[in-house]
Every structure is written in structure tokens, then in C-alpha cells.
Amino acid sequence: MASIAKFDEWQNSAGTKFGTVLQVVQQSYDNQVSTTLTNTWIDGPGTATITPKSASNKILVIISYSTLIATSAGVTESHNVIVRGSTVIGAASGSKQSSDYTGCWNTVFITNLDSPATTSAVTYKMQFRKVNGNGTVYVNTGEAGGGFRITLMEIQA
């Protein structure tokens, strides 16, 4: 016989709910950013800012956008990271694309569960760089889904 567990809410030992989404901030940008420079971090099209209600809460960062790598010969590769303020907090799935074609469009999602440990306003952004090759890396191309979006969710600890 199978067991079933049902909960109305999750609480820590002090009786405080946790895992609840307290607030959501989303910013969308239409501007395109590109680079031909190798190994130089470039800011993405925009930022989003959130002010946590508690220093113990976490911020779920979700960034989605389209990218185009255009190259005429060889392989051009790019990397992407999520940045809090001026600190890289990590790269996630979709953090690396490469192309040896005339053009390669991708829709990219990068995520990170951050612990900023503050109740002051926190700003997040994406940075990207061309790692190698002779091509150009474009972010927010309007292709493959288009639209640069940053979504921030404060999760109660």
C-alpha cells in the first residue's frame, strides 16, 4: 500500500514559512549588443534590481535572450555569466555556444540561485565574451525567440 504525505505549508523549526516567492521583478530590453573583441567581457542589453526583504532570503535569477554567432571561417565561441553588482556569481546551462557556420542563432537561458545576504538593493546583469574565432557575437538579435529578459524572484529562506 502506497503512503501519501500532504502538507498545507512548509515551515522551519521556528515556525517560519520557507520556499515562498515573496516578490518578482522582470525587466525586458529590445536593444542589441555585439562584440568582435576576444576575451573582453561585455555587458548584456540591460539589468534588473531587487531589494530583498530579508538578508537570509535567496534570489532566483533567470535570464533569457537570443544570440547570433556570425563567422566566415573557423569556429567562433562565446561564454555568458550572471553578475551581481560587479561580482560574477556563475554561469549556468546555456553558458557556452559555438558556431562554425555563417550564422548560428540560439535561445539561451541562464539561471542561478543567489544568496546576496543583504536587504539593500541588488542589481543583476548578464555579461558575455567571444572566446575565440574571427566572428561577431550578437546578443538580443530578435531571432530565435528574441527579447532580452531578466526575471528575479525573492525566495523566503
Backbone as ProteinMPNN parsed JSONL, in Angstrom:
{"seq_chain_A": "MASIAKFDEWQNSAGTKFGTVLQVVQQSYDNQVSTTLTNTWIDGPGTATITPKSASNKILVIISYSTLIATSAGVTESHNVIVRGSTVIGAASGSKQSSDYTGCWNTVFITNLDSPATTSAVTYKMQFRKVNGNGTVYVNTGEAGGGFRITLMEIQA", "coords_chain_A": {"N_chain_A": [[0.841, -1.169, 0.0], [0.611, 2.187, -0.88], [2.074, 5.122, 0.542], [0.907, 8.368, 1.409], [1.798, 11.711, 1.696], [0.736, 14.817, 2.831], [0.961, 18.343, 2.844], [0.086, 21.478, 4.136], [1.664, 23.712, 4.323], [5.189, 24.454, 4.289], [7.415, 24.756, 6.993], [10.1, 26.147, 8.948], [11.991, 25.111, 11.917], [11.439, 27.159, 13.686], [8.923, 27.891, 13.059], [8.546, 29.455, 10.852], [7.494, 30.112, 7.572], [8.976, 28.78, 4.591], [10.5, 28.888, 1.341], [8.64, 30.237, -0.101], [7.659, 32.412, -2.725], [8.376, 35.705, -2.545], [8.523, 38.142, -3.916], [8.537, 39.312, -7.305], [10.51, 40.496, -9.925], [10.726, 41.776, -13.153], [12.487, 42.622, -16.075], [12.544, 43.788, -19.401], [14.266, 44.046, -22.497], [14.93, 45.537, -25.686], [17.133, 46.297, -27.122], [20.104, 45.607, -29.034], [23.271, 44.068, -28.472], [26.694, 43.711, -29.326], [29.867, 42.082, -30.067], [33.206, 41.987, -31.312], [35.506, 41.648, -30.104], [38.0, 39.681, -28.482], [37.964, 37.729, -25.562], [37.076, 39.792, -23.847], [34.92, 40.982, -21.468], [31.577, 41.87, -21.994], [28.833, 43.92, -21.206], [25.457, 42.78, -21.106], [22.257, 43.557, -22.695], [20.755, 44.861, -20.626], [19.719, 45.483, -17.144], [18.416, 44.27, -13.957], [16.878, 45.098, -10.872], [16.484, 44.29, -7.439], [15.157, 44.481, -4.131], [15.851, 42.727, -1.405], [13.729, 41.367, 1.17], [14.67, 40.165, 3.42], [17.892, 39.383, 4.738], [18.545, 36.734, 4.748], [17.161, 35.522, 2.743], [16.913, 34.105, -0.589], [17.756, 34.807, -4.033], [16.358, 34.004, -7.031], [17.641, 33.998, -10.165], [16.817, 34.471, -13.471], [17.674, 34.534, -16.757], [16.928, 35.23, -20.073], [17.406, 35.118, -23.596], [18.043, 35.818, -27.1], [20.681, 34.814, -29.24], [23.238, 35.39, -31.661], [25.814, 34.007, -33.49], [28.066, 34.994, -35.747], [30.155, 34.057, -38.304], [32.824, 33.826, -40.659], [34.776, 32.031, -41.207], [36.274, 29.187, -39.676], [35.863, 28.477, -36.123], [33.799, 30.225, -33.96], [33.373, 31.096, -30.633], [31.4, 31.703, -27.697], [31.016, 32.794, -24.275], [28.906, 33.083, -21.371], [27.873, 34.817, -18.426], [26.298, 35.317, -15.182], [25.994, 38.272, -13.328], [26.217, 39.818, -10.185], [25.967, 43.005, -9.12], [29.185, 43.821, -9.334], [30.237, 41.342, -9.241], [30.855, 38.138, -10.436], [28.551, 35.611, -10.309], [28.212, 33.182, -11.359], [27.987, 30.813, -14.074], [25.529, 29.185, -15.977], [23.459, 26.523, -17.355], [23.521, 26.699, -20.893], [25.568, 28.46, -21.112], [27.541, 28.547, -22.956], [28.187, 28.834, -26.344], [28.834, 27.799, -29.682], [29.952, 28.231, -33.072], [30.555, 27.188, -36.373], [29.543, 28.022, -38.656], [28.008, 30.194, -41.13], [26.1, 31.654, -39.773], [24.698, 31.244, -36.553], [21.903, 30.882, -34.682], [20.668, 31.037, -31.385], [18.525, 30.335, -28.614], [18.925, 31.34, -25.373], [19.06, 30.362, -21.979], [19.961, 31.287, -18.819], [20.534, 30.561, -15.443], [20.541, 31.112, -11.86], [20.693, 30.473, -8.405], [20.922, 32.71, -6.024], [22.581, 34.0, -3.082], [22.469, 36.847, -1.773], [22.739, 38.028, 0.752], [21.814, 40.472, 1.99], [19.785, 43.404, 2.667], [19.713, 45.5, 1.092], [19.31, 47.187, -2.084], [19.85, 45.136, -4.914], [21.553, 44.594, -7.921], [21.354, 42.846, -10.969], [22.906, 41.424, -13.873], [23.75, 40.273, -17.188], [26.777, 39.138, -18.608], [28.854, 38.76, -21.498], [31.292, 37.169, -23.61], [33.448, 36.892, -26.428], [35.256, 34.062, -27.038], [37.031, 32.864, -28.815], [37.976, 32.766, -32.316], [37.035, 34.411, -35.444], [34.68, 35.737, -35.711], [31.566, 37.559, -35.061], [29.758, 38.155, -32.097], [26.442, 38.401, -31.264], [23.984, 39.653, -29.064], [20.615, 39.432, -28.179], [19.149, 39.343, -30.654], [16.688, 39.323, -31.894], [15.978, 37.15, -33.258], [15.16, 33.639, -33.09], [13.293, 33.627, -30.913], [13.811, 36.03, -29.588], [14.051, 39.165, -27.674], [15.338, 40.277, -24.668], [15.301, 39.219, -21.417], [15.238, 39.654, -17.927], [14.512, 37.993, -15.045], [13.798, 38.188, -11.645], [13.383, 36.501, -8.611], [12.467, 36.65, -5.327], [13.082, 34.362, -2.844], [11.797, 33.033, 0.058], [13.757, 32.173, 2.817]], "CA_chain_A": [[0.0, 0.0, 0.0], [1.415, 3.405, -1.01], [1.865, 6.17, 1.54], [0.699, 9.706, 0.867], [2.049, 12.793, 2.653], [0.194, 16.09, 2.365], [1.341, 19.458, 3.693], [-0.509, 22.753, 3.771], [2.783, 24.642, 4.142], [6.47, 24.055, 4.862], [7.927, 25.713, 7.965], [11.322, 25.735, 9.638], [11.743, 24.752, 13.31], [10.928, 28.345, 14.387], [7.554, 28.119, 12.636], [8.531, 30.401, 9.739], [7.351, 29.507, 6.246], [10.095, 28.988, 3.692], [10.256, 28.44, -0.023], [7.607, 31.071, -0.696], [8.12, 33.514, -3.561], [7.925, 36.933, -1.9], [8.363, 39.198, -4.915], [9.083, 39.031, -8.632], [10.863, 41.666, -10.727], [11.126, 41.39, -14.517], [12.823, 43.703, -16.998], [12.72, 43.348, -20.792], [15.024, 45.001, -23.31], [14.915, 45.249, -27.117], [18.378, 46.722, -27.774], [21.077, 44.573, -29.375], [24.66, 44.317, -28.095], [27.563, 42.777, -30.051], [31.304, 42.27, -29.893], [34.185, 41.243, -32.111], [36.691, 41.557, -29.244], [38.228, 38.374, -27.888], [38.236, 37.675, -24.123], [36.686, 41.029, -23.165], [33.54, 40.846, -21.01], [30.683, 42.927, -22.456], [27.526, 43.9, -20.538], [24.286, 42.477, -21.912], [21.385, 44.698, -23.009], [20.143, 45.576, -19.517], [19.837, 44.998, -15.773], [17.22, 44.262, -13.117], [17.226, 45.354, -9.474], [15.517, 43.827, -6.442], [15.545, 44.759, -2.741], [15.383, 41.605, -0.589], [13.041, 41.688, 2.418], [15.478, 39.601, 4.499], [19.246, 39.029, 4.3], [18.671, 35.271, 4.637], [16.436, 35.049, 1.566], [17.671, 33.863, -1.817], [17.213, 35.402, -5.256], [16.445, 33.167, -8.22], [17.894, 34.844, -11.329], [16.559, 33.783, -14.742], [17.934, 35.441, -17.881], [16.689, 34.575, -21.361], [17.644, 36.003, -24.736], [18.514, 35.168, -28.315], [22.052, 35.167, -29.59], [23.696, 35.02, -33.002], [27.256, 33.99, -33.717], [28.281, 35.104, -37.187], [31.565, 33.859, -38.613], [33.043, 33.486, -42.065], [35.691, 30.893, -41.283], [36.681, 28.701, -38.367], [34.874, 28.384, -35.059], [33.691, 31.339, -33.021], [32.731, 30.599, -29.416], [31.143, 32.724, -26.683], [30.634, 32.373, -22.928], [27.992, 34.005, -20.715], [27.821, 34.691, -16.97], [25.403, 36.199, -14.441], [26.782, 39.139, -12.463], [25.527, 40.612, -9.162], [26.826, 44.18, -8.932], [30.372, 43.607, -10.17], [30.725, 40.011, -8.896], [30.321, 37.014, -11.205], [28.002, 34.606, -9.398], [28.263, 31.889, -12.012], [27.428, 30.517, -15.387], [24.634, 28.037, -15.865], [23.212, 25.889, -18.638], [23.426, 27.676, -21.966], [26.601, 29.479, -20.925], [28.576, 28.448, -23.985], [27.713, 28.476, -27.676], [29.879, 27.913, -30.685], [29.468, 28.086, -34.429], [31.497, 27.228, -37.481], [28.677, 28.307, -39.789], [27.855, 31.606, -41.437], [25.334, 32.23, -38.668], [24.07, 30.26, -35.685], [21.021, 31.511, -33.707], [20.318, 30.223, -30.232], [17.832, 30.94, -27.493], [19.749, 30.985, -24.218], [18.533, 30.556, -20.638], [20.942, 31.073, -17.767], [19.878, 30.703, -14.151], [21.384, 30.96, -10.682], [20.049, 30.75, -7.129], [21.933, 33.54, -5.362], [22.411, 34.391, -1.68], [23.159, 38.131, -1.677], [22.961, 38.332, 2.171], [21.617, 41.899, 2.206], [18.445, 43.95, 2.457], [19.902, 46.64, 0.191], [19.015, 46.899, -3.489], [20.845, 44.304, -5.601], [21.373, 44.656, -9.369], [21.879, 41.7, -11.718], [23.039, 41.576, -15.315], [24.471, 39.224, -17.896], [27.925, 39.55, -19.417], [29.274, 37.745, -22.451], [32.563, 37.446, -24.284], [33.883, 35.999, -27.501], [36.438, 33.366, -26.531], [37.96, 32.644, -29.92], [37.395, 32.865, -33.648], [37.09, 35.715, -36.102], [33.316, 36.201, -35.954], [30.908, 38.532, -34.193], [28.734, 37.604, -31.216], [25.33, 39.332, -31.061], [23.015, 39.285, -28.032], [19.3, 40.035, -28.38], [19.105, 39.501, -32.104], [15.337, 39.33, -32.434], [15.769, 35.837, -33.864], [15.061, 32.5, -32.164], [12.546, 33.972, -29.711], [14.024, 37.458, -29.355], [13.721, 39.768, -26.397], [16.219, 40.022, -23.537], [14.521, 39.313, -20.189], [15.82, 39.263, -16.639], [13.487, 37.777, -14.019], [14.341, 37.981, -10.307], [12.372, 36.062, -7.665], [12.966, 36.501, -3.949], [12.582, 33.127, -2.24], [11.942, 33.089, 1.515], [14.619, 31.113, 3.342]], "C_chain_A": [[0.89, 1.237, 0.0], [1.061, 4.394, 0.092], [1.702, 7.509, 0.836], [0.954, 10.709, 1.987], [1.514, 14.081, 2.052], [0.572, 17.168, 3.376], [0.626, 20.701, 3.206], [0.568, 23.8, 3.543], [4.019, 24.06, 4.795], [6.912, 25.148, 5.82], [9.242, 25.197, 8.528], [10.984, 25.465, 11.105], [11.225, 25.926, 14.14], [9.492, 28.665, 13.987], [7.415, 29.104, 11.491], [8.39, 29.645, 8.424], [8.63, 29.731, 5.454], [9.76, 28.417, 2.326], [9.189, 29.244, -0.743], [8.241, 32.157, -1.561], [7.516, 34.791, -2.99], [7.695, 38.066, -2.886], [9.031, 38.76, -6.209], [9.322, 40.358, -9.334], [11.26, 41.158, -12.105], [11.374, 42.643, -15.348], [13.026, 43.096, -18.38], [13.404, 44.456, -21.576], [14.994, 44.556, -24.758], [16.231, 45.584, -27.811], [19.344, 45.549, -27.963], [22.476, 45.011, -28.957], [25.516, 43.292, -28.84], [29.022, 43.064, -29.746], [32.083, 41.445, -30.907], [35.468, 41.065, -31.303], [36.798, 40.161, -28.639], [38.6, 38.537, -26.42], [38.045, 39.0, -23.404], [35.222, 40.89, -22.774], [32.739, 42.092, -21.391], [29.363, 42.8, -21.691], [26.428, 43.577, -21.537], [23.405, 43.704, -22.061], [20.792, 45.448, -21.822], [20.301, 44.875, -18.184], [18.458, 44.902, -15.128], [17.673, 44.382, -11.67], [16.099, 44.894, -8.562], [16.055, 44.182, -5.059], [14.985, 43.646, -1.868], [14.751, 42.076, 0.723], [13.81, 41.164, 3.634], [16.837, 39.204, 3.938], [19.425, 37.525, 4.154], [17.957, 34.71, 3.411], [17.358, 34.896, 0.363], [16.978, 34.558, -2.988], [17.44, 34.418, -6.399], [16.533, 34.098, -9.419], [17.68, 33.994, -12.579], [16.756, 34.811, -15.855], [17.72, 34.657, -19.171], [16.859, 35.594, -22.482], [18.02, 35.166, -25.953], [19.924, 35.656, -28.61], [22.356, 34.688, -31.005], [25.206, 35.068, -33.007], [27.451, 33.949, -35.215], [29.781, 34.993, -37.46], [31.7, 33.467, -40.078], [33.981, 32.303, -42.227], [36.086, 30.475, -39.874], [35.527, 28.671, -37.381], [34.94, 29.636, -34.207], [32.88, 30.84, -31.84], [32.515, 31.743, -28.441], [30.774, 32.074, -25.361], [29.776, 33.462, -22.309], [28.001, 33.75, -19.216], [26.753, 35.619, -16.406], [26.249, 36.96, -13.432], [25.848, 39.85, -11.48], [26.433, 41.786, -8.84], [28.0, 44.086, -9.88], [30.973, 42.222, -9.932], [30.062, 38.947, -9.755], [29.825, 35.97, -10.214], [27.873, 33.25, -10.074], [27.664, 31.869, -13.394], [26.583, 29.272, -15.221], [24.445, 27.415, -17.234], [23.01, 26.954, -19.707], [24.513, 28.725, -21.887], [27.658, 29.452, -22.017], [27.921, 28.061, -25.304], [28.896, 28.554, -28.624], [29.271, 27.689, -32.061], [30.628, 28.054, -35.399], [30.718, 27.423, -38.78], [28.655, 29.803, -40.054], [27.077, 32.315, -40.346], [24.657, 31.143, -37.874], [23.252, 30.995, -34.626], [20.725, 30.526, -32.594], [19.412, 31.028, -29.314], [18.521, 30.422, -26.251], [18.982, 31.284, -22.935], [19.679, 30.318, -19.666], [20.272, 31.39, -16.436], [20.894, 30.556, -13.03], [20.531, 31.256, -9.457], [21.099, 31.417, -6.256], [21.553, 33.809, -3.911], [23.12, 35.718, -1.466], [23.425, 38.595, -0.248], [22.867, 39.827, 2.473], [20.138, 42.24, 2.12], [18.526, 45.239, 1.644], [19.574, 46.214, -1.233], [20.184, 46.16, -4.14], [20.526, 44.326, -7.097], [22.071, 43.475, -10.037], [21.943, 42.043, -13.204], [23.718, 40.34, -15.882], [25.655, 39.859, -18.59], [28.295, 38.401, -20.347], [30.616, 38.145, -23.043], [32.749, 36.443, -25.414], [35.184, 35.376, -27.021], [37.48, 33.175, -27.628], [37.236, 32.843, -31.247], [37.414, 34.29, -34.184], [35.71, 36.315, -36.321], [32.847, 37.263, -34.976], [29.846, 37.813, -33.377], [27.7, 38.693, -30.96], [24.42, 38.781, -29.963], [21.757, 40.113, -28.248], [19.089, 40.369, -29.853], [17.702, 39.657, -32.67], [15.01, 38.031, -33.149], [15.61, 34.805, -32.743], [14.367, 32.878, -30.858], [12.665, 35.429, -29.333], [13.682, 37.938, -27.961], [14.639, 39.338, -25.274], [15.411, 40.245, -22.264], [15.335, 38.865, -18.989], [14.658, 39.161, -15.653], [14.18, 37.469, -12.706], [13.198, 37.583, -9.381], [13.019, 35.935, -6.293], [12.269, 35.309, -3.318], [12.841, 33.195, -0.736], [12.744, 31.892, 2.004], [13.956, 30.402, 4.509]], "O_chain_A": [[1.824, 1.327, 0.796], [-0.09, 4.492, 0.519], [2.298, 7.743, -0.215], [0.407, 10.585, 3.083], [1.804, 14.402, 0.9], [0.518, 16.955, 4.587], [0.562, 20.955, 2.003], [0.423, 24.671, 2.686], [3.924, 23.273, 5.736], [6.801, 26.333, 5.507], [9.483, 23.991, 8.585], [9.824, 25.575, 11.501], [10.63, 25.711, 15.196], [8.902, 29.608, 14.514], [6.31, 29.548, 11.181], [9.083, 28.655, 8.192], [9.295, 30.753, 5.621], [8.867, 27.584, 2.176], [8.871, 28.949, -1.895], [9.245, 32.754, -1.174], [6.295, 34.946, -2.954], [6.773, 38.864, -2.713], [9.959, 37.951, -6.211], [8.457, 41.235, -9.343], [12.044, 40.216, -12.217], [10.588, 43.59, -15.331], [13.608, 42.019, -18.514], [13.16, 45.642, -21.353], [15.028, 43.36, -25.047], [16.433, 45.2, -28.963], [19.387, 44.625, -27.152], [22.826, 46.185, -29.075], [25.117, 42.136, -28.976], [29.373, 44.13, -29.24], [31.67, 40.354, -31.302], [36.407, 40.412, -31.758], [35.784, 39.539, -28.322], [39.437, 39.369, -26.068], [38.771, 39.303, -22.457], [34.367, 40.701, -23.639], [33.167, 43.219, -21.144], [28.835, 41.698, -21.544], [26.459, 44.042, -22.677], [23.769, 44.784, -21.597], [20.357, 46.587, -21.993], [20.926, 43.819, -18.09], [17.466, 45.385, -15.674], [18.71, 43.843, -11.284], [14.92, 45.078, -8.863], [17.267, 44.183, -4.841], [13.782, 43.61, -1.609], [15.189, 43.065, 1.311], [13.627, 41.658, 4.747], [16.932, 38.744, 2.8], [20.368, 37.082, 3.498], [18.134, 33.538, 3.077], [18.439, 35.481, 0.309], [15.784, 34.854, -2.94], [18.575, 34.047, -6.696], [15.624, 34.89, -9.669], [18.284, 32.932, -12.73], [16.077, 35.838, -15.886], [18.258, 33.564, -19.343], [16.508, 36.765, -22.341], [18.281, 33.967, -25.847], [20.296, 36.777, -28.264], [21.793, 33.699, -31.475], [25.808, 36.053, -32.58], [27.053, 32.991, -35.878], [30.576, 35.751, -36.906], [30.803, 32.855, -40.658], [33.981, 31.646, -43.267], [36.216, 31.316, -38.985], [34.365, 28.822, -37.757], [36.017, 30.054, -33.783], [31.825, 30.232, -32.017], [33.341, 32.652, -28.355], [30.282, 30.947, -25.327], [29.896, 34.631, -22.673], [28.121, 32.606, -18.778], [26.349, 36.584, -17.056], [27.109, 36.384, -12.765], [24.826, 40.412, -11.875], [27.543, 41.597, -8.343], [27.842, 44.249, -11.089], [32.091, 41.95, -10.37], [28.835, 38.863, -9.798], [30.589, 35.496, -9.373], [27.471, 32.274, -9.439], [26.943, 32.775, -13.812], [26.897, 28.404, -14.407], [25.177, 27.733, -18.172], [22.398, 27.991, -19.451], [24.406, 29.774, -22.523], [28.582, 30.265, -21.997], [27.186, 27.076, -25.374], [29.848, 29.297, -28.383], [28.227, 27.053, -32.205], [31.583, 28.818, -35.256], [31.174, 27.042, -39.858], [29.219, 30.586, -39.289], [27.37, 33.468, -40.028], [24.096, 30.212, -38.452], [23.822, 31.66, -33.761], [20.553, 29.331, -32.833], [19.516, 32.253, -29.243], [18.688, 29.214, -26.083], [18.336, 32.325, -22.815], [20.302, 29.256, -19.69], [19.534, 32.368, -16.32], [21.958, 29.964, -13.207], [19.731, 32.192, -9.47], [22.047, 30.774, -5.805], [20.375, 33.843, -3.555], [24.267, 35.729, -1.018], [24.26, 39.476, -0.044], [23.741, 40.385, 3.137], [19.34, 41.477, 1.576], [17.546, 45.974, 1.519], [19.561, 45.024, -1.548], [21.347, 46.512, -3.944], [19.384, 44.106, -7.498], [23.215, 43.146, -9.721], [21.152, 42.834, -13.717], [24.196, 39.478, -15.145], [25.564, 40.975, -19.1], [28.081, 37.231, -20.032], [31.02, 39.307, -22.985], [32.272, 35.309, -25.357], [36.112, 36.089, -26.64], [38.679, 33.312, -27.382], [36.025, 33.061, -31.28], [37.759, 35.238, -33.48], [35.577, 37.303, -37.044], [33.621, 37.791, -34.177], [29.122, 36.965, -33.897], [28.04, 39.78, -30.493], [24.123, 37.587, -29.936], [21.817, 41.323, -28.468], [18.881, 41.522, -30.23], [17.545, 40.082, -33.814], [13.881, 37.836, -33.598], [15.901, 35.091, -31.581], [14.825, 32.475, -29.789], [11.715, 36.011, -28.809], [13.094, 37.205, -27.165], [14.712, 38.15, -24.957], [14.889, 41.339, -22.048], [16.023, 37.845, -19.023], [13.915, 40.121, -15.452], [15.048, 36.598, -12.647], [12.16, 38.244, -9.359], [13.994, 35.205, -6.119], [11.041, 35.244, -3.26], [13.978, 33.393, -0.308], [12.454, 30.748, 1.654], [14.536, 29.478, 5.08]]}, "name": "protein", "num_of_chains": 1, "seq": "MASIAKFDEWQNSAGTKFGTVLQVVQQSYDNQVSTTLTNTWIDGPGTATITPKSASNKILVIISYSTLIATSAGVTESHNVIVRGSTVIGAASGSKQSSDYTGCWNTVFITNLDSPATTSAVTYKMQFRKVNGNGTVYVNTGEAGGGFRITLMEIQA"}
